[in-house]
C-alpha cells in the first residue's frame, strides 16, 4: 500500500440514505455526486442493486451509475447482496461491487437471510458470473460485524479470519473489515487488521468504521497504522445499521478528510468544498440526525487558505 496517499470512499448515497426513511430526489443525488467529485472525491458508492420494494430510497441506482461514469477519474461502487443484483451491476457498468458478508451468523440471517457459508457460495457464483460476462468490475467483500454484533454479541476473531480466507478462496479482488455496530476499539482494530493483513496482504483494502460510541476516528487511526490506506466514510456521518437502533452512523467524510490533511497525508479532497456540500445535503435532509464535528468549528487558522495577496 502507498505510504502516504489515502483514499476516502464516500458511501453516504448508499449506506447513509438507506438508513433514512425519506427518498431523496434523483436530481439531488446527481448534484451530490457531481459536487463530491468536484471536491476531489474519486471513489463513490452511489447505491445498491436491491429490489426497490425493499429499499425504494435506492431505486435509481442504475441512473446514478450511468451519470457517475461520465465523470473523469471517478471509481463507481455499488453494493450487491446476491447474484441477481450482481447481474444488474455488471449490466450498469459499475467499476466495483461491494459484497456484504457478515461474520455474525445471527446478523447474516437477519440481514441477508442466509448463513455466512451460504453467502460465501453466492459470492463464488457472482465471481463466476462476472468472469463469464468478461466484466472488469472489481469484487470487494466487506466483512461486517467483524468486531461484534448487537444480535449475537461477541464475534470471535478466528471466525472473522476463517471467513476472510473463504472469501479470498472464491477469487475476489479485495476484502475489507467493517465495525458495523460500533463495538470496536483501537486495540481490537490493530490486532484484527494485523492478522488479516498477514492472510490477505494487499487484497486487504478497506476499513469501514462507525462512530457509534465516539471511537470512529480513533479506530481509523489504528487501522491506518497497520497499513490500510482506504476507508469508507459518509458525508455528515449519516447511515448506520438497522440492527443498532439509535446509533450514530459512519465516520464523517469531512472529519476523515481533515484528519488526514492535518497529518500531511494527501487525499486530493478540497475540504471547504466538501463542507459546502455537507451544508447542501443538510438542507435536503432537514430534520434528520446528522453527525460529525468539523462542520461546527471549521478548519483551524493554520489550515486556512492564504489570502490572494499574501504572496505580493
Secondary structure, 3 states (H helix, E strand, C coil): CCCCCCEEEECHHHHHHHHCCCCCCHHHHHHHHHHHHHCCCCEEEEEECCCCCCCHHHCCHHHHHHHHCCCCCCEEEEECCCHHHHHHHHHHCCCEEEEEEECCHHHHHHHHCCCHHHHHHHHHHHHHHHHHCCCCCEEEEEEECCCCECCCECCCHHHHHHHHHHHHHCCCCEEEEEECCCCCCHHHHHHHHHHHHHHHHHHEEEEEEECCCCCHHHHHHHHHHHCCCEEEEEHHHCCCCCCCCCCCCECEHHHHHHHHHHCCCCCCCCHHHHHHHHHHHHHHCCCCCCCCCHHHHCCCHHHCCCCCCCCC
